[in-house]
Amino acid sequence: MQNKDFFAALDTLEKEKKIDKATFLESLEAGLASAYKRESGEARNIFVQLNEQRATINVYAYQTVVEEVEDPEKEISLEEAKEIKSSYKVGDMVCEDITPKNFSRIAAQTAKQVIMQRLNDVRKNMVLSEMNEKEGEIVTAIVRRVESDTVYVEMTGTQLEGVMLPSDQIKGERYNVNDVIKVYVKNTRTTARGATQVMVSRANIGFVKRLFELEVPEIKAGLIGIKRIVREAGYRTKLAVYAEDPSIDAVGSCIGPKGMRINSIVAQLNGEKIDVIGWCADPLEYISRALSPAKVIMVQVNEEEKSARAIVPDDKLSLAIGKAGQNVRLAARLTEWKIDVKPFSSISEELAELSQE
């Protein structure tokens, strides 16, 4: 069976699918062998050999040489083998060329199905392998289509398709075909059809964490640590940082000279507000800092209930609470304390009594 065009097509497939030709040949050999056995009813073990240089495809049936035959379809006695070729010994394989002039239409279709399945498996493994290298990283992607609010992107420099669900999108952002965006690689999932998809996000806190690691050298070097990040994507992020070395200004390093570092990150998040807070073991001080940008007069805590009351100037009450309670809600998540914000005027009498006592 000769077909130079067949082997020429493999070169094209190798370029288009970016799968090594040797993998194609291996899959083809297995597929054609399976198709031949199904079509011919051949019980012996067979293998298919593709010779690219000669542009030939050959089918061989083989039996193993044994002292005593238990399975006549797969084994041949030493005596019978020596009648074919005197040099055969136990353990050798006796091969017979059974190449048909042409495979039938059914056999060709069967071969195609087996081949495609094998190639899908190879593709899936390639995706998983490449995915493992990129998980937890930020990559550049091009928006290819938007369907039912789900955004499908192509990660540049790879053959991977990323899927960004509505829950992983920044509220208020609009994505158009051919937009170039940065995305955070979360993980993979398998669809009902068995396909592997790479899940990406712009709303995940990992996206913010990686942006800071990329923008602030001290974080990447381990001189500054990120204690906790809380976020309502598209609106505000609160980030608690610390440095073991007291000579290092953790907050100042994250903000950068004239705010250059923090502004660069904010730009990547399309203007999302970011509060960088110095982590503190003292809950009074930590809660006070967490309510930034509002200034806090004092904090009272209940250790048993892990609840706190923060007193702020009357004109800073709305700032401390935030729009729809967002600022105090994020501060509570950051500190892991229940926080109740009160204006100074509402407790002035109480404070006066406490001062007298």
N, C-alpha and C positions, 0 to 999 in steps of 0.2 A: 504494500500500500504506500504509494508515494504522493506527496503533496507539498511542493515547495511553498505554495501560497499559505498553506496551513502554518508552517513554521514562521513565515514572514509576518503573519498575523500576530504571533506571539510577541514579536518585537514591539508591535503597536500597542498591544495590551499591557506590556511591561511599562511602557512610557505613560499610558493613560491611567492605569490603576496603581502605578508605582509599587508593584509587587514583583519580586525577583522572578526572572524567567524560570529558574530552577524549581521554584514553588509551583508555577504553572505546569511544568513538565511532570512533576511528581503527582499533582492532582489529576492531570490528564491520564497518566498511566493507571492510576487507581480507578478512575472513572470508566475508562475504556475496558479495563479488566472486568469490572462489575457488570458492565453492559453486555460484554461478550458471554459471560457465564449465564446471565439471565436469558439471553437470546438463544444460545446454543444448547443449554442444558448440560454443558461440560461439567463433570464431577471432579475432575482432577484439579489440583492447584494450578493456577495460571498466573502469568505476569505479562505485562505489556512493556515493550522497550521502544522508546522513541530515540531515533538517531538524528540529531539536528543537522549534522554535517552531510549525511546522505539523504536527508529528508525522507526517512522511512519510518514506518510504524509496524512493528512485528509482535505477534501474539505467540507465547510459548506455554505449553503445558509441561508440568514437571512432576516427577515422583522421586521420593527419597529411597536410596538403596539400603535395604535392611537384610539381616540374616533370615528372619522369619516374618512373613507378611501378615499383618493383622488388618490393615485397611487397604485392599487392592487398588482403590481409586487414588490413594495418595502415596502408596508404597510399592516398591518393586523388589523382587528377590535379587540377591547377588548373582545367582545363576543366570537369571533372565537378563540382567544388566550386562553381564560379561558377553552374552551372545550379541549384544548391540555394540559393545566396545570392551575389549579385554582389559583395559586399564582401570575400569570402574572398581571402586572398593566401597565398603560399608560407610554410609554417611554422605556419599556423593549424591548429586542430583542428576537424574536423567531427563534431559529436556527434549521436547519435540516442537518443531515449528508448526503451528496450526493457524497461521495467519490467513484469514478469509480474503477473498478478492475484494469484497465490499461489505461493510456493515449494513444491516438493514436500517430502515427508517426508525424502527422502534429502538434498536440498539443505540443509534446516534442520539435519540432523544433521552434515553436513559443515561447515557454518558454525560450529556449536557447537564442533567439534573444533579448528578453526583459531583461533577466538576464545580458547578456553581455553589453547591453546599460547602465544598471544601474551600473554595475561594472566599466565601462569606465567613467561614471560620477563621481563615487567615487574616481577613480584614478586621474582624472583631478583635483578634489577638493583637493586631497592630495598634488598633485604637486604644485598647486597654493598656498596652505597654507605653504608648506615647502619653496617655492620660496620667499614668502613675508618675511620670516625670514632671508633669505640669500641675498636678493637684496642689492647691494652696498657693498658686502663683497668679500674678496679674499678666494677662496677655492682650495684645492688640487684636481686635476683631472687626470684621466688616459685616454690617447688617445685610442679609441676603433676602429675607422675607419676613413679613409679620402676618400671622394667622391667628384670629380669635384672641388678640392681645398677647399671644406668645411670640417672642422674637427669636428668630433663627439666625445665627451668625456663623461666619467662616473664620476660624482662627488663622491669622496670616502666618505663612511659613509652614503650615501643616495641611493635612487633608481632613482635619477634624471639623465636624459641625457642632456648634454649641447651641444649647437650648436655654433660653432665659424666660422662665415662667413669670406671670404677672407679680407674684409675691417676691420675686428677685429683682424687680425693676424699681428704680427710684421714682417715687410719686412725683408727678408733674413733668417727668421727662417724656419726650416724644421721639420715637425711633423711626427713621425713614430708610428705605433701601439704599445701600451704598454708603450709609453713615459709617465713619470709622470711630470706634469706641474702645475703651478699656474695660475688660471684664475680669472677674475673679473666678478661677476654676474651682468648683466645689467638689464634684464627684461624678460618677457615672450611674446610669440606670438602664435597665433592659426593658424595651417596649414589649407589648403583647405579641408582636411579630418576631420577637427575638433580636431586634436590632439594638445596638449599644449607642446611647446618646450621652454626650458630655454636658453636664448641668453647669451653667455659669450664672454669675450674679453680679449686680452692682449694689444691691441692698444689704448683702451680708456684712457682718462686722469684720470678717476676715479681709474684706476689700479695703476697709479703712486701716486695719492693722498693717497690711502689706504696703500701703501707700506711705505710712509713717516709717516703716523699715527701709523703704527705698529712698525716702527723702531725708531722713535723719541718720547720719552715719553713726552717731553714738548709740542708737538703738540697734543697728545692725551689728555693731562691735560688741554689744552686750554691756556697755557702760550705763545705759539707761534701760530700765525694764518697764513693760506695760502691765500694770496690775489688773486693769479691767476696762472694757469698752462697752458702752451701751449706746444704742442708736435708734432713732426713728428716721429712717432713710428719707432724704429729701428735705428734712426740717432741721434736725439738730443731732449732734453726736457729743457725748461726754467721754473723755479719755483720762484715766488716772495713771500717772507715771511716777517713777521713783528712781533714785540713784543711790547705790551703796556708798559711793564716795561723796562725802559732804561738800567737796569742792566743786562738784558738778551741779549746775543748775538744770535740773531735768525739764522743767517747764520752759525755761528760756531757750534751751537747745531745741526743743520741739517747735517753738515759734520761729526761731531763727532771727538773724539780724534784720531789723525793720519789718519783721513778720514775713520774710521771704519764703521760709519753708512752709509755714502754715497756709499762706496764701496760695502756694502752688498746689497744696492738697485740696483746699477749698475749691479751686478752679476745676480740679479733676472731678469734684462732686457737684459741679454746677451751682456753687454758691451755698451749699449746705453749711450751716453754722457749726463750728467746732469749739468746744470748751476744753482746754487742756488743764488738768487739775493735778496738783502735787498730792500724791497719796500720803496719808498720815495715819499712824496707828491710833492716835487719839480721836475717838468718834466725834467729840465736840468740834474739833478743828476740821476734821474731814467732812463732816456734814456742812459746816459753814462754807468750806471751799466748793463743795459739790453744787451749791445753789448759785454759783457764778452764772451770769455776770452780776447778780444782785449782791449787795453788801448786807451782811448779817450782823445784827447788834449782839445777839446772844443765842445760845442753844441750850435747851434743857432736855435731858434724856431719861428714859425709863429703861434701865438695863434689863429687867425681867421680861418686859414686853417688847424690848428692842424697838422702842418708838421714841421719836424726838419731836420737840416743838421749837421751831426756829422763829425768832423775833426779828423783824425787818422794819426799816423806816416806812411810814405810811405811804410815802410817794414811790417806794420801791416794791410795794406788795405785788402789783401786776407783773413786774419784771421777774420777781422771785418765783411766782406761780407759773408764769408763762402762758402762752396762748393755749386755751383748752387744758390747762394744767400740765403742759408738756415739760416745762423746766423742772418743777418739783417732782414730777413722775420719773424723769430720767435720773434726777439726783437720788431718789429713793432706790432705784434699781442699781445705781452705781455704788452706793454705800451699803445697800442691803439693810437699810433701816426704814421704818415707817416715819414719814416726815409730815408734820402739820405746820404750815406757815401762818403766822399771825402778825398783824400790824402792831406797831409799838403802842398806838393809842388804845387798842382793845385790852391791853394788860397793864396800862400805866398805873392804875389804882392798885393792882395786885403787886406790882413791883415796888410801889411806894410803901405798902404794908410790910413787904419783905425787908426793905431797907431800914424801916423803923425797928423791926424785930432784931 
